[in-house]
Amino acid sequence: MPRSEETSFDVVGLGEDARLVYRYVLARGTVGAAEVAGDVPLGGVDASAVLDELRAAGLVNRVSEEDRYAAVDPRVALRALTDRTAARLDRVRSTIPDLADLFEDSARSGATGGRVHVLDDPALIGTWYTRLEHEVTEEFLQFDRPPYLLAAENPVEPLVLARGVTWRVVYAAESLERPGAWADLRHAATLGEQARIAHRLPTKLAVADRRIALVSTTLDLRRPTALVVEDPRSSISSAGPSRRCGPSRSRFPGRTRSTAPKFPAAV
């Protein structure tokens, strides 16, 4: 029996006893409570009560004349049950904006006046990084180190540099181990990127206009998490590249390769 089946019924509000009885009814077609009690190990749970629970969920019907229960085609019954469950979850999900407003109102009433978002979806983390690139108007600060959630190239950085945004980045030495990395950094420097290299970096970081920061809190590609910190009132002055990260260099020899490079993804 698949392990997923053992746990999936919990999602729709049915326990292990209901799952066992449902499988029994499906296999037998039509059953009575006495048969269920004799054949299914329910550990003292009343078989009639479990059958009534399945009936309330729409998974079995009761034949009134004989007080027996017949299974409903699971392709219909389970689909309807999961649809109802999804609808209930959607109703809960619809309350998120209002509850988030309450949370943020409370946060704004505190001392910092900022907002903090916790991200645990790789796609959402990548979306926030690209959003920062699009929204930045003056200065983009960054700590760049593996592992990377996004594809190897970053097509947005050249567009940001073309807008006249100052882009300052510290690369961890391990970021430059991929083939072609040094050549790509030289080209980025010709477009205006100000780069330094540190032996190591503790985390990944992106700051737009010292106003919004995206900070990785875990570096596990299987379960990445990050924080978005917004403070529209004041700058995030302590974040961003610094010489304190370790020995670094900020100039690169001119680029001689004729093909356009791929900017490294930072997230």
N, C-alpha and C positions, 0 to 999 in steps of 0.2 A: 504494500500500500504506500503510495507516495506520501512523503512527509508533509508536502504542501497541503494535501487534503486534510490531514489531521489538524491543521491550524486554520485553514481557510474558513471553516464554518463559524469560528469565533467572530469573524469580521461581520457576519450577518446576524449575530446574536444567538447562535445555536451552539450548545456545548457538545462535549464528546458523546454523551448519552444519546443526544438527538442524532448525531452523525451515524452512530452505530445502528440505531433503529431505522434510520432512513435507508441505509444500505441494505438492511434486512428486508424492508418492505419492497425496495426496488428489485431485489433478487427473487422474492416470493410472489410479488404481484398484488395479492390480497391477503391480509393477515388479521388476526384478532389479538387483543391484548394478552390473552393467556398464552398464545404462541410466542409472542415477543418476550414475555416474562420468562418462559421456559428455555428459550434459545439464545437470548442476548444477555451477556453479563452486565447487568445494570447496577450491581452492588446495592440492592435494596431500593432503588428508585422505582417509583410506580410507573409501570409500562403505559397505562392509560394516559397518565399525565404527559409522558413524552410524546405519545401519538397525538394528543390534543395540541401540544406545542407545535408539532410538524404541520398539523392541520391549520392552525392559526397562521403559520408562515406560508400556507398555500402549497405545501409540498406533497400532502396526501389529502384524499377525500374520505369521508366516513359514509359507509353504506348503512343507512339507518335501520333498514329492516333486519340486518344481521349483526349490527354493531361491529362491523369489520371495517378495515381501512385499506384503501387502494392507492397506489402510488400515482402521482401526476407526472407526465413526461418531464424529466429534469431539464430538457432543452428549452421547455417553456417555463416551468415553475421556477427553476433556479435563476433564469434570466430575469424574470419579473421580480424575484426577491432581491437580486443584486441591483436592479434598477431602482427599486425603492430605497435600498440602502444608500446608493449613490446620490439619490435626491435628498436624503436626509443630510448626508455629508456636504452637499452643495449648500444647503440652508445654513449649516454651521459655517462653511467657508464664506458665505455672504456677509457674515457678521464681522469678519476680520477687519475691514476698513474702519468700521465704527470703533471696534475695540482698540485698533492701532491708534486712532485719533485720541482716544482716552489716554493711552500709554504715552503718546508723544506730548499731549497737553501736560501730563504730570511731569514728564522729563523737562519740558520747557519752563515749568514753574520752579525747577531746582536751581542749583547754583551755576551749572555750566551753561544752560540754555541751548545745548546741542542735542543731536539725535544720533542714536547708535542702531545700526541694523546688523543682525547676525545672519550670515549666509552659509548654507551648507549644501548648495546645489552648484555643481561645477559650471553649468551653463549660466546660472545667475551671477556667479563670480566673474565669469568672462564678460557678461553683459555690462556689469558695473564698471569693469576696467575700460571697456570701449566707451561707455558713457562719459567717464572722466576725460578721456581723450577728446571727445567731441565738445564737451562743455568748457574745457580749460581755455582761458583767454590770455593769460600772462605767463604763467610759470608751471611747468610740470616737473615734479621731483620723483625720483624712483630708486628703489633698490631692486636689482635684477639678479635672480639666481634660480637654478632648477629646483624642483621639477616644474614643468609648464603644463597648464591645462589647455591652452589654446594651441592652434596650429603653429608651425615653426616660423611663419612669417607674420609681420605686423604691417599691413598696408596703410594703417591710419597715421602712424608716426610721421611719415614724410609730409602728409597733408597738414598736420598740426605745425610742423616746423615751417612750412610754407606760409602759414598765417602769421609768422613772426613770434610764436610762443617760444620762450626759453625752456629748453629741455635739458635738465641736469640728471644724470644717472650714475650710480655706482654699480659696477658689475662685479659679481663674485668671480674669482678666477675660474671656477668650474664652468661658468657660463661660456667661456671662450674655448672649451675643449672640442666643440663640434667643428667639423671641417668647414672652412670658409668664414668662421666667426670673426677673425681678425680683419679680413678684407672688408666684411660688412661693416665693422665698426669704423674703419677708415672712411668709408663712404658716408656713413652717418655723420661723422665729424665734419665732412665737407658741406653737409647740408645744415649744420648748425648745432648738432647734438654735442653737449659738453659732458664728457665721460671720464670716469676714474675707475680704477680697478682695486678691489680689496681682496686680501687672501680669502676671507670668508665673510658671509653676511648671516645674521641670525634669522632673518625672515624676508618676506617679499613685501614691498611697499610701493604704493603710488599715491601721490598727493597732487591735487589740482588746485592751483592758486592758493595754496596753504589754507584751503577752506573745506575741502572734502578729502578724506584719506581712506584708502582701501588697504587693509593690513591682513596678511595671511596669519591665521592663528594655528593652523596645522599644515604640514607640508606632505601629507599622505594623499597621493592621487586617488586612492580608493575612497577616502572619506575627507575631502578637503573642506576646510571651514575658513571663513574670513569675517572681518568686521568692517563695516562702513561707518565712519565717524564724520558727521556733518556739523560744522559750527559756522553758520553764516555771519556771526557777529565779530569774530576775531580770527586771526590766522593761527594755523597749527605750526607754531614757530619752531618746535623742537624736532619736527619730522623733516626728512629729506637728506640728500647726500651730504656727507661731511668728511673732512680729512681724518676724523677720528676712527673711521672704519678700518684703517690700516694703510700700509704702503700703497700708493696709487700713482697713476699717471693720467694726464689729461690731454695729451696731444698724440696724434697718430700720424705716421707718414702718409703722404698723399696716395690716393688710390690710382692704380695703374690698370686694373681690370676693366674691360670695356663693357661687360654685361652688368645690368642693374642688379643690386644685391637684394636679398630678402632681409628685411629688418627682423630681428629676433622678437618673438612674442615674450611679453613680460609676465604673463599670468599663466 
